[in-house]
């Protein structure tokens, strides 16, 4: 084993299957850090489910890239491991090792080749050119490999293939020998900045501005034309399957990058993409609640990412806009017959309240909760969005979900001052008194949901006191009184 270490961005959190749930992906993202590791140690960790970025990043975006020595190619289709390894050897670009991904099978090979340059590359443009050359000469590699912030999950193969840990490639030799103009297609498209198109100089990979400005950047044009294929490829988003709609919306509003979506490099000031703007009047900011917002000063308009997509794409249907978001970011929500039925039950209860049928069923309770009714409806809405595809219900058949008083106050548009939170607390206690909602202790929470909740508690750094006191509420039930 060589003691020589290389630097990359590494997470030693290991999985038996590809991370798909939000909490798993967040855990990997939060544990990724720039570190030195031997290639042999890295290879062993990857075949046992660890994750890494070949580049050294002090952040999560391509703009945070600092340097790189390792390079990876991902093969998902039209190739076998032996075929591609033999081609690499014939070209004189021998990988340090190869490993199979989580979805590999004997019938369909899915694998990654990892190469190590003989020096550390600190010029981002030169890094891009080497990556593009490797992709061009090896053929069939997944196009998303080109990005500087590319994250590679490991696999469950347990065995490192074609290990040659001391093998090194030489960027100068490879680019000089193999570079072709057509390989520019593998240069990251983030090289379209502002309103000027940027190409790559064949000789030095230097950035050269074209004189003709672009009226619309390609990302914005794709949103306007509902071009899901282009955006899916350009955003290169790892597939995520959410357990609930609430998890889906939290992710949409807090985790997706508006600047990346519309191809903006400097979110602090740029020409608005919603109107003919010649003087920068727009910016992107993050609220105290962690939600990204698009703001145009000249039009005095503020939008979240869904609203921005709806406006840019001129979507007439909210459903189609949401489906568009799911398509371009590879997002999905688990669904089952049980979850569909429970959602319909809640819809019926919401209908009963809004149409005053609740007053007929429970006249005294309806009178007592007059000022808490909005809170009750919001709790029902939250319960609806937290229905899991699995049958997460307690022994009484009540759906279990959780929310804090602070978050509830925010959902109700009351702000997050302590006075407003206390008022919401009062309304919730009133609903509890009338047995419209129930607070559950750990012993009455289905084990599967309790495990998931504890994972969320860990992810968001909630204290035990905050978590147990404020989080768990039972599915609202109505009793005749």
N, C-alpha and C positions, 0 to 999 in steps of 0.2 A: 504493500500500500504506500502510495506517495504521500509525503507530508506536505507537499506544496498545495497551498490553498488558493482558490480564486474567489472573486467577490460577485455576488448576485443578490437578488431579493428573494428571501426564502421563508416559508412557513412550515413548521414541523407538525402541524395539526394533520392527522392522518385519517383517511376515510376508506371504507371497504367498497363504497360506490361513489359515483360522481356527485359532488355536492350540488343539490338542486334547491333545497329548502333555504329560505332567506336567512335563517339563523346560522346555518352551516356556512353559507357564502360569506356572511358578515364576519364569522369567526375567523375564516381564512384571511379575509381582507385586513382584519384588525391585528393579526399576528404576523403578517408579512413584514419583514425588516431587512435592510441591507446588512449583509454579514459575509464573513469569509468562511468557506467550507471546502473540503477536498472534493474533487470530482467523484471519487469513489463513494464518499459519504453521501453526496448528493444523489448519485444513482441509486444507492440502496434505499434512501428515504423515498424517492419517487416511486419505486416499484412496490413500496408498502403504503402508498396513498398520500404522501406529502405533496406540496405544491410549490411552485417558484416562478419568478420572472427572470429571464436570462439577463435583462438589463438591471443596472443599479438605479433605483428610483428612491428619492426622498419625498414621497407622496404617492398618489395613486394614478396620476394622469401622465400622458406622454410628455407633457411639458416639464414634468418633474424628473425626466431622465438625466443622468449624470455621466454614466460610462457603461461599457459593456465589453465582456470578453467571451461569454458563452452565447451561442446562437442555436435556435431550435427550428426544426421543420416538423410540421404536423401532417400526417397522411391519413385520410379517412376513406378514400375511395380509389378504385382503379389501380391499386398497387399492392404488391406483397412485400413483406419485410426483406426477404432474400433478394428479390429483384432490385429494390432500391439500394440496399447495402452494396450489392455488386456494382451498381452504377456509380455510387459514391467512390468506391475504391478505384474504379477505372478512370475517374476524373481526378484522382489524387486529392480528394477531400474526405479523408477518413474520419468518421464520427468518433467521439470519445466513448459513446455508448448509445444503445437503442433501448427503448422500453415500450411495452404495449399499454394502451389507454384502458379506461374502465369498460369501454364498449367493444373492445377487441374480441373477435371470435376466429375460430379456424376457417370459417367460410368467408369472413370479411375482415381482413387485417386492418387494424387501426392502431397506429403507432407513432412514435416521435423519435427523431434523430437529433442528438445534441452534439454540437461541434464546439471546439475551443480554439480561439485565435491565439497566436503566439505572443501577442501584446494586448494591453488594455486599450480600447478605442474610446476616446473622449470627444471626438467630433461627431455630432449627431448625423450630419449629412453623409459622412463617410460610413458610419454604421448602417444607415439606410441603404447605401449602395451595395455594401457587402451582403446584407440580408437579401436584397433584391436579386443579386447575382446567384446566390445559393438557391433561391426559389426558382429562378429561371433555368438553371442548368439541371436541377434535379427533377423538375416538372411534377405536376399533380399535387404539390403541397397546398394546404389550406391557405387561402389568400389572407386570412386574418393574422397569419404569422408575421406579417410585415410591420405591425404596429410596435412602437418602442415600449409600450406599457403592457405588452401581451403577457397574460397569465396562463401558465401551463399547469393543469392539475396532473396528479400522478396517475397511478393505475393500481390494479390488484394482482398483477402478474407474479409478484414476489421474486422474479428472476431478471437480472440485468442481461440484456442481449448484446452480443458483439462488443464486449468491454475492451477498450483500448485507452485507458485513462491518461496515458502519456501522449496520446496523439494530439497534434496541433496543426491548424491550418494557417496560411499566411494571406492576409487580406490583400496586400499589394499584388501578390502573384495571381491570386484568383481573379481579382478585378481586371488586371492587365490582360490575362489570358482569355477570360470568358465573357466579359461584359458586352452586352448588346443593347442597342437603343430600345428595343422592344421590352426590355426588362424594367423600363420606367413605370410600367403598369403596376409593378410591385413596390414602388416607392409610396410610403404612407400618404394618403390623400389629405391629411391634415396640413399638407404643404400648400393649401389654398387659403391664403390669409387675407382678411379684410375684403376689399373689392378688386384685388389684383391677382391674376393667375400666376402660379409659380411653377417653373419647370426645373429640371435637374440637368446641370451641365455634365456632359458625358465624361469629360476629362477629369474634373476635380470635384464633381458632385456639388458644385457651388449653387446657391440659390440665385436665380436670375428672374427679374420681374419683366413680364410682358408689358408692352406699352398700351395695349387695348384693355380697358377696364371691363369687368364683368358686371352686367346689370343686376343679376341675381346670383348668389352663390348656389352651388349645385344642391346643397342640402335643403335650402329654402325652396328651390324649384321642385325638388322631389316631394316635399310636403304638399305643395300646391297641386302637384299632378298626381298625388296619392301613389307615388312610386315606392312601394314597399320593398321591392327587390333591391333597389339601389341603397336605400337607407339601412336595410338589414345587413348588407355587406359592409357598408361604410362604418356603421356603429359597432359591428362585430361583438354583439352582446351575448354573453353566455346564457343558455336557456335556464329559466327559473320557473319552477312550479310552486305556486303559493297554496297554503292550506286554506286560507280564507280570503274573502274580498277585502277585509280590513288590512291584512298584511300587504295585499296587492296595492291598495291606495297609499298606505304609508310609504311603500317603496317608490311609487310613481312620483309622489310629491317631494320626498326628501332625498332620494338616492340618485335619481336621474339628473344628468347635467344638461341644462338648457343650452349653455354655450356650445357644448359638443354637438347637440342636436342640430342647431342652426349654423354650425360652422364658424363660431365667433372665437377669436383667440383672446381678446381682451374684454372681459365682461363688464369692466368698469365704464367704458364709453365706446359706443359704436353707432353707426347709422341704423335707424330703426328699419326692421324688415317688413313692417306692416304698412308703410306708406313711402312715398317718394321723398326720401330724406337725404339731403346733401350736407347737412351739418349734424355731426353725431348728437343724437338726442336720447339714446336708449342706454340702459344698463341692466345688469342682472344682479340681484342681491338675495341674501338668505335671511329669512325672518328669525326671530328669537326661538321659534318653534322648530327651526331647521328646515323650513319649506323654501324652496327656490322660487323666486318670482321674477318675471320679465316686466320692466317698467319703461314706458316712453314718456318723457317729460313734455314734449310738444303736444301730444295727444292726450296727456293726463290719464293714462290707462295702465293698470297693473294686472297681470295675468299669471296664473300658475301654468305648468307645462301642458296640461290638458286643454285649458282655455286657449293657449297660444296655438296649439295644433288645430283646434276647432276653427279658430279665426283664419289662420294661414291657409288651411286646407278647405275652407268654406264648407265644412261638414254641416249638412242639414239634420243629421241624426246623431245624437250623442252616442248611441250604440255603435255606429260605424266609426266614430272617432276613437272610442275605447278599443275597438277591435284593431284599428290601425296601429294604436300604441302597442298593443300586445304582439302584433305581427312584426313590427320593426325592431322590437326589443326582445323577441323570442320569449314572451311571458305567457303563462297560462295559470288557471285556477282549478284546483281539484273539484270535482263535482260527483255526486252520487244521487241515487233515488231518494235516500234518506234526507240528504241536505236540501234537495229540491222541495220535498214535502214540508220540512221544518220552515223553510223560507216562506212557503205559501201560508203556513199557519200564522206566522208573524204578520204577513201582509194582511191577513184577515183581521187580526187584532188591531192593527193600525187603522184599518178601514172602519172597524167598529167604533174606535175612539173619535176619529175625525167626522164620522157621520152621526155622532151622538147616540149610538146604540149602547155604548158603555153606560150611559146615563140610565137606560132602561134596565140594564142588568144589575147595576150597583149604584142606585141613586145617591145614597149617603156618601159613599166613597168618591163618587164623581164630584159631589159638592165640596168635600174636604180637600181634594187635590186640585181644585180649580187653578191655583197658581203654579202647581207642580206638574200640570199636564204636559207642558212643553218638554220638561225634563223626562217625563215618562215616555213620550214619543221618541225622544232622542235615545233613551236607553233601549227601546225596542229596535230602533234603527241600528244601533251599535251591535245588539244581539244578532240582528239579521246579517250584518256584515262579518260576524265572527262565527258563523256556522261552519264547522269543519266537515269535510267529506266523510270522515269516519264518524261513528255514532258516539260522539262525546256528550253523554247525558248522565245525570246522576240516577240513583235508584228510583226516584220519583218521576223519571222521564223528562226532567227539566233540562233544557240546554244550558250549558255553563259557559260564561264568557267573563271578561274582566275589563275594567276601566278605572282610572283614577279620577278623583274629584277635579283635579286641575285640568285633565284632558277633557272631561265632560263640560267644564265651564268654557273651555276654548271652543268645543264643538257647538255650544249654544250661542257663541258670539258674545259672551259676557266678559272676555278678557281673562287675564290670569292674576288679577289683584286678589289678595287674601280675603277681602270683603266679599267679592263675587264668589270665590271658591266656598266660603262659609255659607253663603246663601244657597248654593247648589247642594252643599252638604245637608242643609236643613230640608230641602225638598226631597232628597234621596231618603232621608230618615222617615219622612212622611209616607213615601211609597212603601218603605219597608214595613212600617206600622200597619198599613192596610194589606200587607201580604201580596203586593203587586210585584215586588222584587224581593229577593232573599240574599243575604250575605252568607257565604259558605266558608267553613274552615277547611283546612287541608284534608281532614278525614272524609269529607263529603264530596271531594272533587275527584272525578275519574282520574285514575292513575296516568293514563296516556296524556291527558291535558295538563295535569300537574307537572309532568316531566317537561312538556313543551313550555309551560309557563316559567318554570325555573330556568330554562335556557334563555328565555327572553329577559328574565330578571338579571341574569348574569351579563347578557349582551349590553343592556342599557344601564348597568351599574346601580340598580335599585337596591336600597337597603332592605333587610328583612322586615323591618317595621313598616316601611312604606308599602312594601309588596303585600304583606298579609293583611294589613289594615284596610287598604284602599282598593285592592285589585279585584277580588272575586265577587261577582253578583250572579244570582240565579236567573233563569229564564222567567219573565213575568207571567204569573198565573192569576186568573180572575176567579174570585169566589163570590157566589151570590150572598148578599148580606141584607 
